[in-house]
Amino acid sequence: MIRTLKALLVGCGGISRTWLKALKDIPGVVLVGFVDVREEAARARAEEYDWSGALVTTDLTTALEQTRPDVVFDCTIPEAHHDVTLTALRHGCHVLGEKPLADTLEHAQEMVAAAQAAGKIYAVIQNRRYDANIRRLKHFLDSGVLGRITTLNSDFYIGAHFGGFRDHMKHVLLVDMAIHTFDMARMLSGADAQAVYCYEWNPAGSWYDHAASAVATFEMSDGLVYSYRGSWCAEGLNTTWEGAWRIIGERGTVLWDGASGFTAQVVARKGGFFSEWETVEVPPYEDPKKTGGHAGVIREFLQCVRNGQTPETVCTDNIKSLAMVFGAVASAESHAVVRIASGG
């Protein structure tokens, strides 16, 4: 029988709806409290998803002391992740938080150290890792058909008219979105970033106050190179939110459109100016434990809390993706190559 876990939801803004919808279909977890700086927001979420018996409050410490949860779900803004996570860890809770892990690399390092000292799991929602198509691509790359992977290129072009705070953010693309794509690059390649050169700009006609486009080249471990091109003010022919990818290995190349479109060629025979190539299938692949977006991340996290295992998006790994973001920002600001520490 599944051990029931008590959970506290902190932050009841728009993204919390995605979490709560997922939790409806995940057995063995009971929401015992809702916390938000606006009590009416917390109460609305509790009532909307029929958790009317849960505690509703604006004070996290009070909620932790009164409900004594096993886990805390952190859906707050990035600037609040540091305080929420450290407070939850001090009260003996495991934590699963929204991306990004933290608002600064220094805060992230402190949070990782605190989780390790407490002996608790702190993991981050990287929902795109739990997409069936990226799992299919990862399985294909791991099969070795392309040989050793040498190069990854990704394009992310979305004309996103958000309105609100994003229109006024500095480094809006890199800070608010690129973490997903950078994390996907690490997942697909199995490599970590060592250095980056990034150029940022705001194209004519942009509806953002600051740079909403960027190109970045990452020197990765194992001699691999990853190139990122992206924009949040690209009108027409938008990519998917997962981007469009070209991944090159010693024996071939695969293209992925970010959805269900895959094309791959491998060398059939060498000799002459061009090798002879043959098209190969990227075979179907299903891993029910690693799909479902938010639901998949939450489900794995809860399972790991119960059995003492480590989730894929644990903070000690995810900080390496966050370091790519802050490395790219530092490079864009300094117009120089920035070294990235392997541990974040």
Residue pairs with C-beta under 8 A, 6 or more apart in sequence:
2 27
2 28
2 306
3 28
3 306
4 28
4 29
4 30
5 28
5 29
5 30
5 69
5 70
5 71
5 302
5 305
5 306
6 29
6 30
6 32
6 67
6 68
6 69
6 70
6 71
7 23
7 29
7 30
7 31
7 32
7 69
7 70
7 71
7 72
7 73
8 31
8 32
8 33
8 34
8 35
8 63
8 64
8 67
8 69
8 71
8 72
8 73
8 88
8 93
9 16
9 19
9 20
9 31
9 33
9 34
9 35
9 45
9 73
9 75
10 35
10 36
10 60
10 63
10 72
10 73
10 74
10 75
10 76
10 84
10 88
11 35
11 36
11 74
11 75
11 76
11 77
11 80
11 84
11 98
12 34
12 35
12 36
12 38
12 41
12 42
12 44
12 45
12 75
13 36
13 41
13 75
13 76
13 77
15 75
15 98
16 45
16 75
17 45
17 48
18 294
19 73
19 75
19 294
19 298
20 31
20 45
20 48
20 49
22 292
22 293
22 294
22 295
22 298
23 29
23 31
23 49
23 298
24 49
25 295
26 295
26 298
26 299
26 302
28 302
28 306
29 71
29 302
31 46
31 49
31 51
31 54
32 54
32 55
32 67
32 69
33 54
33 55
33 56
33 57
33 63
33 66
33 67
33 69
34 42
34 43
34 45
34 46
34 51
34 54
34 55
34 56
34 57
35 42
35 57
35 58
35 59
35 60
35 63
36 42
36 45
36 58
37 58
38 58
39 56
39 57
39 58
42 56
42 57
42 58
43 56
45 51
46 52
46 54
46 56
55 63
55 66
55 67
57 63
60 84
60 87
60 88
61 87
61 91
64 72
64 87
64 88
64 91
64 93
65 91
68 91
69 93
70 93
70 94
70 305
71 93
71 94
71 95
71 96
71 301
71 302
71 305
72 84
72 85
72 88
72 93
72 94
72 95
72 96
73 96
73 97
73 298
74 80
74 81
74 84
74 85
74 88
74 95
74 96
74 97
74 98
75 97
75 98
76 84
76 98
78 100
78 102
78 103
79 103
81 97
81 98
81 100
81 101
81 102
81 103
81 107
81 111
82 102
82 103
82 107
82 110
82 111
84 95
84 97
85 95
85 97
85 111
85 114
85 115
85 122
86 110
86 111
86 114
88 95
89 95
89 114
89 115
89 118
89 120
89 122
90 118
92 118
92 120
93 120
94 120
94 121
94 122
94 301
94 305
95 115
95 120
95 121
95 122
95 123
96 121
96 122
96 123
96 124
96 125
96 297
96 298
96 301
97 122
97 123
97 124
97 125
98 124
98 125
99 124
99 125
99 126
99 179
99 180
100 124
100 175
100 179
100 322
100 325
101 108
101 111
101 124
101 315
101 318
101 319
101 322
102 108
102 111
102 322
104 326
105 319
105 322
105 323
105 326
105 344
108 315
108 319
108 322
108 344
109 319
109 344
111 122
111 315
112 122
112 315
112 316
112 319
112 344
114 122
115 121
115 122
115 315
116 316
121 301
121 304
121 305
121 310
121 311
121 314
122 314
122 315
123 297
123 301
123 304
123 311
123 313
123 314
123 315
123 318
124 313
124 315
124 318
125 294
125 297
125 298
125 313
126 179
126 180
126 183
126 297
126 313
126 318
126 321
127 293
127 294
127 296
127 297
128 134
128 180
128 183
128 184
128 241
128 242
128 293
129 183
129 184
129 187
129 290
129 297
129 312
129 313
130 290
130 291
130 292
130 293
130 294
130 295
130 296
130 297
131 242
131 291
131 293
132 286
132 291
133 242
133 256
133 258
133 259
133 260
134 184
134 187
134 188
134 242
135 285
135 286
135 287
135 290
135 291
136 262
136 282
136 283
136 284
136 285
137 188
137 245
137 247
137 254
137 256
137 262
137 282
138 187
138 188
139 283
139 285
139 287
140 254
140 262
140 264
140 282
140 283
140 285
141 149
141 188
141 189
141 247
141 249
141 254
145 249
145 251
145 252
145 264
145 266
145 280
146 247
146 248
146 249
146 250
146 251
146 252
146 253
146 254
146 264
146 266
147 249
147 250
147 251
147 252
148 249
148 250
149 188
149 189
149 190
149 191
149 224
149 247
149 248
149 249
150 223
150 224
150 225
150 248
150 249
150 250
151 224
151 225
151 226
151 227
151 246
151 247
151 248
152 185
152 188
152 189
152 224
152 225
152 226
152 227
152 245
152 246
152 247
152 248
153 226
153 227
153 229
153 245
153 246
153 247
153 248
154 181
154 184
154 185
154 226
154 227
154 228
154 229
154 230
154 243
154 244
154 245
155 229
155 230
155 239
155 243
155 244
155 245
156 177
156 178
156 181
156 228
156 229
156 230
156 231
156 239
156 243
156 244
157 229
157 230
157 231
157 234
157 237
157 238
157 239
158 231
158 232
158 234
158 238
158 239
158 241
159 232
159 233
159 234
159 235
159 236
159 238
160 166
160 232
160 233
161 207
166 172
166 176
166 208
167 207
167 208
167 209
168 208
168 209
168 210
169 175
169 176
169 208
169 209
169 210
170 210
170 211
171 200
171 210
171 211
171 329
171 332
172 208
172 210
172 211
172 212
172 232
173 200
173 211
173 212
173 213
173 214
173 230
173 231
173 232
174 198
174 200
174 214
174 325
174 328
174 329
174 332
175 325
175 329
177 230
177 232
178 214
178 228
178 230
178 324
178 325
178 328
179 321
179 322
179 324
179 325
180 241
180 242
181 228
181 230
181 243
182 193
182 218
182 228
182 321
182 324
182 325
182 328
183 318
183 321
184 242
184 243
185 218
185 220
185 226
185 228
186 192
186 193
186 320
186 321
186 324
188 245
188 247
189 220
189 224
189 226
189 247
190 222
191 220
191 221
191 222
191 224
191 226
192 220
192 221
192 320
192 342
193 218
193 219
193 220
193 221
193 226
193 320
193 323
193 324
193 327
193 340
194 218
194 219
194 220
194 221
194 339
194 340
194 342
195 218
195 219
195 327
195 337
195 338
195 339
195 340
196 216
196 217
196 218
196 219
196 324
196 327
196 328
196 331
196 337
196 338
196 340
197 216
197 217
197 331
197 336
197 337
197 338
198 214
198 215
198 216
198 217
198 327
198 328
198 329
198 331
198 332
198 338
199 214
199 215
199 216
199 332
199 335
200 211
200 213
200 214
200 332
201 211
201 213
201 214
202 208
202 210
202 211
202 212
202 213
202 233
203 212
203 213
203 231
203 233
205 233
206 212
206 213
206 233
207 233
208 232
208 233
211 332
212 231
212 232
212 233
213 230
213 231
213 232
213 233
213 234
214 228
214 229
214 230
214 231
214 328
214 332
215 227
215 228
215 229
215 230
216 227
216 228
216 328
216 331
217 225
217 226
217 227
217 228
218 225
218 226
218 227
218 228
218 324
218 340
219 225
220 226
221 342
228 328
230 243
239 257
239 258
240 257
240 258
240 259
241 258
242 258
242 259
243 258
244 255
244 256
244 257
244 258
245 254
245 255
245 256
245 258
246 253
246 254
246 255
247 253
247 254
247 256
251 266
251 267
252 264
252 265
252 266
252 267
252 277
252 280
253 264
253 265
254 262
254 263
254 264
254 282
255 261
255 262
255 263
255 264
256 262
262 282
263 279
264 279
264 280
264 281
264 282
265 277
265 278
265 279
265 280
266 277
266 278
266 280
267 275
267 276
267 277
268 275
268 276
268 277
268 278
269 275
269 276
270 276
289 296
289 299
289 300
290 296
290 300
290 312
292 299
297 311
297 313
300 311
300 312
301 311
301 313
303 309
304 310
304 311
319 343
319 344
320 342
320 343
320 344
322 344
323 340
323 341
323 344
324 340
327 338
327 339
327 340
328 338
330 338
331 337
331 338
